[in-house]
Amino acid sequence: MPFVKVKETAVHYACTGRDKGTVLLFCHGSGGSSRHWAFQLEGLKNFGQVIAVDLPGHGHSEGDPADAVEVYREFLLAFCNTLGLEKTVLGGHSMGGAVVIDFALQYPERVEKLILIGTGGRLRVAPAVLETFSSGRVSPSLFSFAFGPLAEARLQEEAQRQMMETPAAVYAADFTACDRFDRLDRLPEIEAPTLIICGTEDRLTPVKYSRYLHQTIPRSQLVELEGAGHMVMLEAPEQVNRAIAVFLQEDAN
């Protein structure tokens, strides 16, 4: 379990592959951790170096969660600088997708390609959900919406167990960050080639979000995975990895 000091904060990340070749950097969603990228860490390692970071206050990382995407964006920049990553293929899921969208807009020269999974250009959160977590409660029923109807029960149970281990305060901060995020008017400014992946049964960031991203991001392509829900990279890892692999090989020298 590698750790690195980022602005005096111990940050955990998972890493596979080799130092040469493409660098893929994945950013998890609200209340998540690098564990959500386990299948990508294993399945994509032959392309180069695959890194999945725990945001501050998540997983094994120290620090506090943030209630603004911009804070996570600046953390991601500091993390890249600390590891000496000048340019990466940047991927994000849900809130992590918002973070990497903002990163690509602010620091386009640092992004080789962009991978957006189950996310959107605006991420409104229901007031009742914000109230639940802000009051210190974590309800298992809320997580039932994260998976599609075809997801294995074992997968859902393990993911729910991990989610329940996360303090309510982390979810409160993350969902507030999501609710404040809105880059709809700036999506056409994204310069990097962009792969958008979503499940057709995603109830948290519906497929229409991904279709809008595709319509407005100039150099984008969209892959819709039938029957998958919000946690598509866990529910359909082989299909997700296949889509990413094809995307990585496009225009490769």
Secondary structure, DSSP 8 states (H G I E B T S, - for coil): --EEEETTEEEEEEEEE-SSSEEEEEE--TT--GGGGHHHHHHTGGGEEEEEE--TTSTT--S---SSHHHHHHHHHHHHHHHT--SEEEEEETHHHHHHHHHHHH-GGGEEEEEEES--SB----HHHHHHHHTT---HHHHGGGS-TTS-HHHHHHHHHHHHTS-HHHHHHHHHHHHH-B-GGGGGG--S-EEEEEETT-SSS-HHHHHHHHHHSTTEEEEEETT--S-HHHHSHHHHHHHHHHHHHTT--
